[in-house]
Amino acid sequence: MTNEKKKIIIQEIYYWKNSRLLPETYCDFLLALYTEGNQDKEELPSQTLKKNQGFTAFHGLIYGLLLLLLLVTLLVIYFTELSYVLQMSIVSFFLVTSISVTAYFIRKRVFFQVPLSLSFIQLLLISLSLVDYFANGDRFWMGTIIVFNCLLWIVMGRMTRILYLVISEVVGLTIFVLMVIIYNY
């Protein structure tokens, strides 16, 4: 096989690896096969190096800020004497911020599971607070909101292929069913 054909095949394998068309281990095997084990970092295309940067200190800072937003959400909802409309406005802004950060991380293909989980927890807190305010803590509506959130978690867990979201949903629904059974006896 000529060197030109090998370079084209190697570039195509890098494209598959970056686009996640094949699992990374398969691509690594093919690269080792076609480069005959002489795969240097200098031969990598520039886009491969860019996409494999991974987790940085900036991402850690963003994760910390999102965790802080979750804590402030809890404080605003449960420990302040602000008017209800102001509380919901503040925590809604926090939720939109968390969802935006999650979308950013998904677009950048960085570890988006933490922002996604924090967004779901904020959504659960806000929806429970709204039901508590408008339905005066009626058990039926609280249960409906919990089931709705659990179903949302399972849909997103299956779409993003995140196992712990599906497990959280199953555990949440199980606990909910057990609580319904216990309270009805």
Biotite code that builds the C-alpha atoms (Angstrom):
import biotite.structure as struc

atoms = struc.array([
    struc.Atom([0.000, 0.000, 0.000], chain_id="A", res_id=1, res_name="MET", atom_name="CA", element="C"),
    struc.Atom([1.390, 3.426, -0.902], chain_id="A", res_id=2, res_name="THR", atom_name="CA", element="C"),
    struc.Atom([2.124, 6.069, 1.722], chain_id="A", res_id=3, res_name="ASN", atom_name="CA", element="C"),
    struc.Atom([-0.515, 8.386, 0.246], chain_id="A", res_id=4, res_name="GLU", atom_name="CA", element="C"),
    struc.Atom([-3.249, 5.777, 0.659], chain_id="A", res_id=5, res_name="LYS", atom_name="CA", element="C"),
    struc.Atom([-2.121, 5.049, 4.227], chain_id="A", res_id=6, res_name="LYS", atom_name="CA", element="C"),
    struc.Atom([-2.272, 8.754, 5.124], chain_id="A", res_id=7, res_name="LYS", atom_name="CA", element="C"),
    struc.Atom([-5.793, 9.019, 3.731], chain_id="A", res_id=8, res_name="ILE", atom_name="CA", element="C"),
    struc.Atom([-6.910, 5.950, 5.691], chain_id="A", res_id=9, res_name="ILE", atom_name="CA", element="C"),
    struc.Atom([-5.262, 7.242, 8.881], chain_id="A", res_id=10, res_name="ILE", atom_name="CA", element="C"),
    struc.Atom([-6.944, 10.638, 8.488], chain_id="A", res_id=11, res_name="GLN", atom_name="CA", element="C"),
    struc.Atom([-10.275, 8.877, 7.967], chain_id="A", res_id=12, res_name="GLU", atom_name="CA", element="C"),
    struc.Atom([-9.768, 6.828, 11.147], chain_id="A", res_id=13, res_name="ILE", atom_name="CA", element="C"),
    struc.Atom([-9.034, 10.049, 13.070], chain_id="A", res_id=14, res_name="TYR", atom_name="CA", element="C"),
    struc.Atom([-12.241, 11.492, 11.672], chain_id="A", res_id=15, res_name="TYR", atom_name="CA", element="C"),
    struc.Atom([-14.184, 8.426, 12.832], chain_id="A", res_id=16, res_name="TRP", atom_name="CA", element="C"),
    struc.Atom([-12.603, 8.710, 16.267], chain_id="A", res_id=17, res_name="LYS", atom_name="CA", element="C"),
    struc.Atom([-13.414, 12.422, 16.620], chain_id="A", res_id=18, res_name="ASN", atom_name="CA", element="C"),
    struc.Atom([-16.950, 12.011, 15.301], chain_id="A", res_id=19, res_name="SER", atom_name="CA", element="C"),
    struc.Atom([-17.457, 8.948, 17.487], chain_id="A", res_id=20, res_name="ARG", atom_name="CA", element="C"),
    struc.Atom([-18.576, 6.889, 14.519], chain_id="A", res_id=21, res_name="LEU", atom_name="CA", element="C"),
    struc.Atom([-16.589, 3.968, 15.920], chain_id="A", res_id=22, res_name="LEU", atom_name="CA", element="C"),
    struc.Atom([-15.639, 3.236, 19.520], chain_id="A", res_id=23, res_name="PRO", atom_name="CA", element="C"),
    struc.Atom([-12.304, 4.719, 20.557], chain_id="A", res_id=24, res_name="GLU", atom_name="CA", element="C"),
    struc.Atom([-10.719, 1.319, 21.165], chain_id="A", res_id=25, res_name="THR", atom_name="CA", element="C"),
    struc.Atom([-11.505, 0.206, 17.616], chain_id="A", res_id=26, res_name="TYR", atom_name="CA", element="C"),
    struc.Atom([-10.018, 3.401, 16.219], chain_id="A", res_id=27, res_name="CYS", atom_name="CA", element="C"),
    struc.Atom([-6.902, 2.999, 18.360], chain_id="A", res_id=28, res_name="ASP", atom_name="CA", element="C"),
    struc.Atom([-6.519, -0.569, 17.104], chain_id="A", res_id=29, res_name="PHE", atom_name="CA", element="C"),
    struc.Atom([-6.903, 0.515, 13.475], chain_id="A", res_id=30, res_name="LEU", atom_name="CA", element="C"),
    struc.Atom([-4.457, 3.373, 13.977], chain_id="A", res_id=31, res_name="LEU", atom_name="CA", element="C"),
    struc.Atom([-1.900, 1.014, 15.495], chain_id="A", res_id=32, res_name="ALA", atom_name="CA", element="C"),
    struc.Atom([-2.450, -1.367, 12.589], chain_id="A", res_id=33, res_name="LEU", atom_name="CA", element="C"),
    struc.Atom([-2.077, 1.215, 9.815], chain_id="A", res_id=34, res_name="TYR", atom_name="CA", element="C"),
    struc.Atom([0.749, 3.171, 11.442], chain_id="A", res_id=35, res_name="THR", atom_name="CA", element="C"),
    struc.Atom([2.475, -0.107, 12.305], chain_id="A", res_id=36, res_name="GLU", atom_name="CA", element="C"),
    struc.Atom([2.716, 0.988, 15.936], chain_id="A", res_id=37, res_name="GLY", atom_name="CA", element="C"),
    struc.Atom([4.578, 4.213, 15.064], chain_id="A", res_id=38, res_name="ASN", atom_name="CA", element="C"),
    struc.Atom([1.797, 6.582, 15.946], chain_id="A", res_id=39, res_name="GLN", atom_name="CA", element="C"),
    struc.Atom([3.328, 9.888, 17.112], chain_id="A", res_id=40, res_name="ASP", atom_name="CA", element="C"),
    struc.Atom([1.529, 12.846, 18.651], chain_id="A", res_id=41, res_name="LYS", atom_name="CA", element="C"),
    struc.Atom([3.024, 14.985, 15.873], chain_id="A", res_id=42, res_name="GLU", atom_name="CA", element="C"),
    struc.Atom([1.067, 13.038, 13.262], chain_id="A", res_id=43, res_name="GLU", atom_name="CA", element="C"),
    struc.Atom([-2.263, 13.878, 14.893], chain_id="A", res_id=44, res_name="LEU", atom_name="CA", element="C"),
    struc.Atom([-4.422, 16.322, 12.996], chain_id="A", res_id=45, res_name="PRO", atom_name="CA", element="C"),
    struc.Atom([-4.872, 19.628, 14.816], chain_id="A", res_id=46, res_name="SER", atom_name="CA", element="C"),
    struc.Atom([-8.610, 19.049, 15.305], chain_id="A", res_id=47, res_name="GLN", atom_name="CA", element="C"),
    struc.Atom([-7.901, 15.782, 17.118], chain_id="A", res_id=48, res_name="THR", atom_name="CA", element="C"),
    struc.Atom([-5.741, 17.595, 19.643], chain_id="A", res_id=49, res_name="LEU", atom_name="CA", element="C"),
    struc.Atom([-8.399, 20.260, 20.134], chain_id="A", res_id=50, res_name="LYS", atom_name="CA", element="C"),
    struc.Atom([-11.241, 17.837, 20.767], chain_id="A", res_id=51, res_name="LYS", atom_name="CA", element="C"),
    struc.Atom([-9.314, 15.715, 23.258], chain_id="A", res_id=52, res_name="ASN", atom_name="CA", element="C"),
    struc.Atom([-8.485, 18.510, 25.690], chain_id="A", res_id=53, res_name="GLN", atom_name="CA", element="C"),
    struc.Atom([-10.973, 17.121, 28.210], chain_id="A", res_id=54, res_name="GLY", atom_name="CA", element="C"),
    struc.Atom([-11.657, 18.519, 31.651], chain_id="A", res_id=55, res_name="PHE", atom_name="CA", element="C"),
    struc.Atom([-9.978, 21.830, 32.511], chain_id="A", res_id=56, res_name="THR", atom_name="CA", element="C"),
    struc.Atom([-9.801, 24.080, 35.548], chain_id="A", res_id=57, res_name="ALA", atom_name="CA", element="C"),
    struc.Atom([-12.387, 26.330, 33.900], chain_id="A", res_id=58, res_name="PHE", atom_name="CA", element="C"),
    struc.Atom([-14.852, 23.428, 33.802], chain_id="A", res_id=59, res_name="HIS", atom_name="CA", element="C"),
    struc.Atom([-14.166, 22.726, 37.469], chain_id="A", res_id=60, res_name="GLY", atom_name="CA", element="C"),
    struc.Atom([-14.903, 26.364, 38.293], chain_id="A", res_id=61, res_name="LEU", atom_name="CA", element="C"),
    struc.Atom([-18.185, 26.206, 36.372], chain_id="A", res_id=62, res_name="ILE", atom_name="CA", element="C"),
    struc.Atom([-19.152, 23.000, 38.226], chain_id="A", res_id=63, res_name="TYR", atom_name="CA", element="C"),
    struc.Atom([-18.426, 24.694, 41.540], chain_id="A", res_id=64, res_name="GLY", atom_name="CA", element="C"),
    struc.Atom([-20.547, 27.701, 40.572], chain_id="A", res_id=65, res_name="LEU", atom_name="CA", element="C"),
    struc.Atom([-23.432, 25.433, 39.558], chain_id="A", res_id=66, res_name="LEU", atom_name="CA", element="C"),
    struc.Atom([-23.248, 23.648, 42.896], chain_id="A", res_id=67, res_name="LEU", atom_name="CA", element="C"),
    struc.Atom([-23.286, 27.043, 44.588], chain_id="A", res_id=68, res_name="LEU", atom_name="CA", element="C"),
    struc.Atom([-26.367, 27.984, 42.532], chain_id="A", res_id=69, res_name="LEU", atom_name="CA", element="C"),
    struc.Atom([-28.096, 24.840, 43.778], chain_id="A", res_id=70, res_name="LEU", atom_name="CA", element="C"),
    struc.Atom([-27.299, 25.734, 47.386], chain_id="A", res_id=71, res_name="LEU", atom_name="CA", element="C"),
    struc.Atom([-28.497, 29.309, 46.883], chain_id="A", res_id=72, res_name="VAL", atom_name="CA", element="C"),
    struc.Atom([-31.690, 27.920, 45.320], chain_id="A", res_id=73, res_name="THR", atom_name="CA", element="C"),
    struc.Atom([-32.307, 25.909, 48.481], chain_id="A", res_id=74, res_name="LEU", atom_name="CA", element="C"),
    struc.Atom([-31.620, 28.973, 50.612], chain_id="A", res_id=75, res_name="LEU", atom_name="CA", element="C"),
    struc.Atom([-33.927, 31.205, 48.584], chain_id="A", res_id=76, res_name="VAL", atom_name="CA", element="C"),
    struc.Atom([-36.792, 28.714, 48.567], chain_id="A", res_id=77, res_name="ILE", atom_name="CA", element="C"),
    struc.Atom([-36.675, 27.515, 52.155], chain_id="A", res_id=78, res_name="TYR", atom_name="CA", element="C"),
    struc.Atom([-34.841, 30.071, 54.288], chain_id="A", res_id=79, res_name="PHE", atom_name="CA", element="C"),
    struc.Atom([-35.774, 33.569, 53.105], chain_id="A", res_id=80, res_name="THR", atom_name="CA", element="C"),
    struc.Atom([-38.673, 35.897, 53.776], chain_id="A", res_id=81, res_name="GLU", atom_name="CA", element="C"),
    struc.Atom([-38.756, 37.246, 50.222], chain_id="A", res_id=82, res_name="LEU", atom_name="CA", element="C"),
    struc.Atom([-42.068, 37.444, 48.435], chain_id="A", res_id=83, res_name="SER", atom_name="CA", element="C"),
    struc.Atom([-43.005, 34.286, 46.594], chain_id="A", res_id=84, res_name="TYR", atom_name="CA", element="C"),
    struc.Atom([-42.856, 35.961, 43.161], chain_id="A", res_id=85, res_name="VAL", atom_name="CA", element="C"),
    struc.Atom([-39.337, 37.247, 43.852], chain_id="A", res_id=86, res_name="LEU", atom_name="CA", element="C"),
    struc.Atom([-38.231, 33.827, 45.093], chain_id="A", res_id=87, res_name="GLN", atom_name="CA", element="C"),
    struc.Atom([-39.528, 32.108, 41.977], chain_id="A", res_id=88, res_name="MET", atom_name="CA", element="C"),
    struc.Atom([-37.976, 34.756, 39.732], chain_id="A", res_id=89, res_name="SER", atom_name="CA", element="C"),
    struc.Atom([-34.563, 34.250, 41.318], chain_id="A", res_id=90, res_name="ILE", atom_name="CA", element="C"),
    struc.Atom([-34.649, 30.454, 41.240], chain_id="A", res_id=91, res_name="VAL", atom_name="CA", element="C"),
    struc.Atom([-36.051, 30.454, 37.689], chain_id="A", res_id=92, res_name="SER", atom_name="CA", element="C"),
    struc.Atom([-33.064, 32.555, 36.626], chain_id="A", res_id=93, res_name="PHE", atom_name="CA", element="C"),
    struc.Atom([-30.781, 30.026, 38.342], chain_id="A", res_id=94, res_name="PHE", atom_name="CA", element="C"),
    struc.Atom([-32.541, 27.163, 36.540], chain_id="A", res_id=95, res_name="LEU", atom_name="CA", element="C"),
    struc.Atom([-32.185, 28.848, 33.150], chain_id="A", res_id=96, res_name="VAL", atom_name="CA", element="C"),
    struc.Atom([-28.504, 29.444, 33.914], chain_id="A", res_id=97, res_name="THR", atom_name="CA", element="C"),
    struc.Atom([-27.998, 25.766, 34.796], chain_id="A", res_id=98, res_name="SER", atom_name="CA", element="C"),
    struc.Atom([-29.771, 24.613, 31.650], chain_id="A", res_id=99, res_name="ILE", atom_name="CA", element="C"),
    struc.Atom([-27.668, 26.999, 29.536], chain_id="A", res_id=100, res_name="SER", atom_name="CA", element="C"),
    struc.Atom([-24.457, 25.696, 31.067], chain_id="A", res_id=101, res_name="VAL", atom_name="CA", element="C"),
    struc.Atom([-25.633, 22.125, 30.470], chain_id="A", res_id=102, res_name="THR", atom_name="CA", element="C"),
    struc.Atom([-26.291, 22.939, 26.809], chain_id="A", res_id=103, res_name="ALA", atom_name="CA", element="C"),
    struc.Atom([-22.828, 24.516, 26.563], chain_id="A", res_id=104, res_name="TYR", atom_name="CA", element="C"),
    struc.Atom([-21.158, 21.407, 27.987], chain_id="A", res_id=105, res_name="PHE", atom_name="CA", element="C"),
    struc.Atom([-23.152, 19.101, 25.714], chain_id="A", res_id=106, res_name="ILE", atom_name="CA", element="C"),
    struc.Atom([-22.171, 21.206, 22.701], chain_id="A", res_id=107, res_name="ARG", atom_name="CA", element="C"),
    struc.Atom([-18.492, 21.154, 23.744], chain_id="A", res_id=108, res_name="LYS", atom_name="CA", element="C"),
    struc.Atom([-18.664, 17.397, 24.417], chain_id="A", res_id=109, res_name="ARG", atom_name="CA", element="C"),
    struc.Atom([-17.262, 17.826, 27.896], chain_id="A", res_id=110, res_name="VAL", atom_name="CA", element="C"),
    struc.Atom([-18.528, 16.067, 31.046], chain_id="A", res_id=111, res_name="PHE", atom_name="CA", element="C"),
    struc.Atom([-22.096, 17.356, 31.010], chain_id="A", res_id=112, res_name="PHE", atom_name="CA", element="C"),
    struc.Atom([-23.523, 14.909, 33.540], chain_id="A", res_id=113, res_name="GLN", atom_name="CA", element="C"),
    struc.Atom([-22.905, 17.135, 36.582], chain_id="A", res_id=114, res_name="VAL", atom_name="CA", element="C"),
    struc.Atom([-24.660, 20.232, 35.156], chain_id="A", res_id=115, res_name="PRO", atom_name="CA", element="C"),
    struc.Atom([-27.487, 18.047, 33.860], chain_id="A", res_id=116, res_name="LEU", atom_name="CA", element="C"),
    struc.Atom([-28.005, 16.453, 37.273], chain_id="A", res_id=117, res_name="SER", atom_name="CA", element="C"),
    struc.Atom([-27.915, 19.809, 39.046], chain_id="A", res_id=118, res_name="LEU", atom_name="CA", element="C"),
    struc.Atom([-30.436, 21.208, 36.574], chain_id="A", res_id=119, res_name="SER", atom_name="CA", element="C"),
    struc.Atom([-32.786, 18.299, 37.240], chain_id="A", res_id=120, res_name="PHE", atom_name="CA", element="C"),
    struc.Atom([-32.479, 18.761, 41.000], chain_id="A", res_id=121, res_name="ILE", atom_name="CA", element="C"),
    struc.Atom([-33.242, 22.473, 40.631], chain_id="A", res_id=122, res_name="GLN", atom_name="CA", element="C"),
    struc.Atom([-36.236, 21.689, 38.428], chain_id="A", res_id=123, res_name="LEU", atom_name="CA", element="C"),
    struc.Atom([-37.544, 19.255, 41.033], chain_id="A", res_id=124, res_name="LEU", atom_name="CA", element="C"),
    struc.Atom([-37.138, 21.812, 43.840], chain_id="A", res_id=125, res_name="LEU", atom_name="CA", element="C"),
    struc.Atom([-38.837, 24.576, 41.869], chain_id="A", res_id=126, res_name="ILE", atom_name="CA", element="C"),
    struc.Atom([-41.735, 22.396, 40.736], chain_id="A", res_id=127, res_name="SER", atom_name="CA", element="C"),
    struc.Atom([-42.319, 21.100, 44.278], chain_id="A", res_id=128, res_name="LEU", atom_name="CA", element="C"),
    struc.Atom([-42.247, 24.666, 45.587], chain_id="A", res_id=129, res_name="SER", atom_name="CA", element="C"),
    struc.Atom([-44.784, 25.762, 42.975], chain_id="A", res_id=130, res_name="LEU", atom_name="CA", element="C"),
    struc.Atom([-47.113, 22.886, 43.822], chain_id="A", res_id=131, res_name="VAL", atom_name="CA", element="C"),
    struc.Atom([-46.733, 23.603, 47.516], chain_id="A", res_id=132, res_name="ASP", atom_name="CA", element="C"),
    struc.Atom([-47.716, 27.234, 46.944], chain_id="A", res_id=133, res_name="TYR", atom_name="CA", element="C"),
    struc.Atom([-50.561, 26.791, 44.460], chain_id="A", res_id=134, res_name="PHE", atom_name="CA", element="C"),
    struc.Atom([-52.043, 23.497, 45.688], chain_id="A", res_id=135, res_name="ALA", atom_name="CA", element="C"),
    struc.Atom([-51.318, 24.067, 49.385], chain_id="A", res_id=136, res_name="ASN", atom_name="CA", element="C"),
    struc.Atom([-49.174, 20.934, 49.580], chain_id="A", res_id=137, res_name="GLY", atom_name="CA", element="C"),
    struc.Atom([-51.889, 18.579, 48.294], chain_id="A", res_id=138, res_name="ASP", atom_name="CA", element="C"),
    struc.Atom([-50.432, 15.061, 48.227], chain_id="A", res_id=139, res_name="ARG", atom_name="CA", element="C"),
    struc.Atom([-51.975, 14.200, 44.867], chain_id="A", res_id=140, res_name="PHE", atom_name="CA", element="C"),
    struc.Atom([-50.325, 17.133, 43.096], chain_id="A", res_id=141, res_name="TRP", atom_name="CA", element="C"),
    struc.Atom([-47.022, 16.600, 44.916], chain_id="A", res_id=142, res_name="MET", atom_name="CA", element="C"),
    struc.Atom([-47.047, 12.975, 43.777], chain_id="A", res_id=143, res_name="GLY", atom_name="CA", element="C"),
    struc.Atom([-47.917, 13.986, 40.239], chain_id="A", res_id=144, res_name="THR", atom_name="CA", element="C"),
    struc.Atom([-44.970, 16.374, 40.115], chain_id="A", res_id=145, res_name="ILE", atom_name="CA", element="C"),
    struc.Atom([-42.606, 13.743, 41.511], chain_id="A", res_id=146, res_name="ILE", atom_name="CA", element="C"),
    struc.Atom([-43.767, 11.186, 38.942], chain_id="A", res_id=147, res_name="VAL", atom_name="CA", element="C"),
    struc.Atom([-43.477, 13.775, 36.157], chain_id="A", res_id=148, res_name="PHE", atom_name="CA", element="C"),
    struc.Atom([-39.898, 14.604, 37.210], chain_id="A", res_id=149, res_name="ASN", atom_name="CA", element="C"),
    struc.Atom([-39.008, 10.910, 37.425], chain_id="A", res_id=150, res_name="CYS", atom_name="CA", element="C"),
    struc.Atom([-40.385, 10.305, 33.938], chain_id="A", res_id=151, res_name="LEU", atom_name="CA", element="C"),
    struc.Atom([-38.431, 13.289, 32.635], chain_id="A", res_id=152, res_name="LEU", atom_name="CA", element="C"),
    struc.Atom([-35.289, 11.830, 34.181], chain_id="A", res_id=153, res_name="TRP", atom_name="CA", element="C"),
    struc.Atom([-35.817, 8.461, 32.527], chain_id="A", res_id=154, res_name="ILE", atom_name="CA", element="C"),
    struc.Atom([-36.454, 10.040, 29.117], chain_id="A", res_id=155, res_name="VAL", atom_name="CA", element="C"),
    struc.Atom([-33.294, 12.142, 29.370], chain_id="A", res_id=156, res_name="MET", atom_name="CA", element="C"),
    struc.Atom([-31.378, 9.194, 30.808], chain_id="A", res_id=157, res_name="GLY", atom_name="CA", element="C"),
    struc.Atom([-32.255, 7.086, 27.806], chain_id="A", res_id=158, res_name="ARG", atom_name="CA", element="C"),
    struc.Atom([-31.641, 9.900, 25.318], chain_id="A", res_id=159, res_name="MET", atom_name="CA", element="C"),
    struc.Atom([-28.208, 10.722, 26.728], chain_id="A", res_id=160, res_name="THR", atom_name="CA", element="C"),
    struc.Atom([-27.455, 7.104, 27.678], chain_id="A", res_id=161, res_name="ARG", atom_name="CA", element="C"),
    struc.Atom([-26.722, 8.022, 31.289], chain_id="A", res_id=162, res_name="ILE", atom_name="CA", element="C"),
    struc.Atom([-27.387, 5.002, 33.445], chain_id="A", res_id=163, res_name="LEU", atom_name="CA", element="C"),
    struc.Atom([-27.563, 6.805, 36.796], chain_id="A", res_id=164, res_name="TYR", atom_name="CA", element="C"),
    struc.Atom([-30.488, 8.957, 35.611], chain_id="A", res_id=165, res_name="LEU", atom_name="CA", element="C"),
    struc.Atom([-32.465, 5.839, 34.763], chain_id="A", res_id=166, res_name="VAL", atom_name="CA", element="C"),
    struc.Atom([-31.500, 4.278, 38.113], chain_id="A", res_id=167, res_name="ILE", atom_name="CA", element="C"),
    struc.Atom([-32.500, 7.487, 39.949], chain_id="A", res_id=168, res_name="SER", atom_name="CA", element="C"),
    struc.Atom([-35.865, 7.416, 38.231], chain_id="A", res_id=169, res_name="GLU", atom_name="CA", element="C"),
    struc.Atom([-36.502, 3.792, 39.135], chain_id="A", res_id=170, res_name="VAL", atom_name="CA", element="C"),
    struc.Atom([-35.459, 4.391, 42.754], chain_id="A", res_id=171, res_name="VAL", atom_name="CA", element="C"),
    struc.Atom([-37.571, 7.574, 42.898], chain_id="A", res_id=172, res_name="GLY", atom_name="CA", element="C"),
    struc.Atom([-40.671, 5.870, 41.560], chain_id="A", res_id=173, res_name="LEU", atom_name="CA", element="C"),
    struc.Atom([-40.140, 2.891, 43.870], chain_id="A", res_id=174, res_name="THR", atom_name="CA", element="C"),
    struc.Atom([-39.856, 5.135, 46.919], chain_id="A", res_id=175, res_name="ILE", atom_name="CA", element="C"),
    struc.Atom([-42.909, 7.065, 45.766], chain_id="A", res_id=176, res_name="PHE", atom_name="CA", element="C"),
    struc.Atom([-44.984, 3.901, 45.389], chain_id="A", res_id=177, res_name="VAL", atom_name="CA", element="C"),
    struc.Atom([-43.826, 2.652, 48.809], chain_id="A", res_id=178, res_name="LEU", atom_name="CA", element="C"),
    struc.Atom([-44.769, 5.984, 50.394], chain_id="A", res_id=179, res_name="MET", atom_name="CA", element="C"),
    struc.Atom([-48.221, 5.859, 48.793], chain_id="A", res_id=180, res_name="VAL", atom_name="CA", element="C"),
    struc.Atom([-48.734, 2.338, 50.111], chain_id="A", res_id=181, res_name="ILE", atom_name="CA", element="C"),
    struc.Atom([-47.512, 3.267, 53.616], chain_id="A", res_id=182, res_name="ILE", atom_name="CA", element="C"),
    struc.Atom([-49.655, 6.412, 53.883], chain_id="A", res_id=183, res_name="TYR", atom_name="CA", element="C"),
    struc.Atom([-52.774, 4.614, 52.693], chain_id="A", res_id=184, res_name="ASN", atom_name="CA", element="C"),
    struc.Atom([-52.597, 1.989, 55.452], chain_id="A", res_id=185, res_name="TYR", atom_name="CA", element="C"),
])
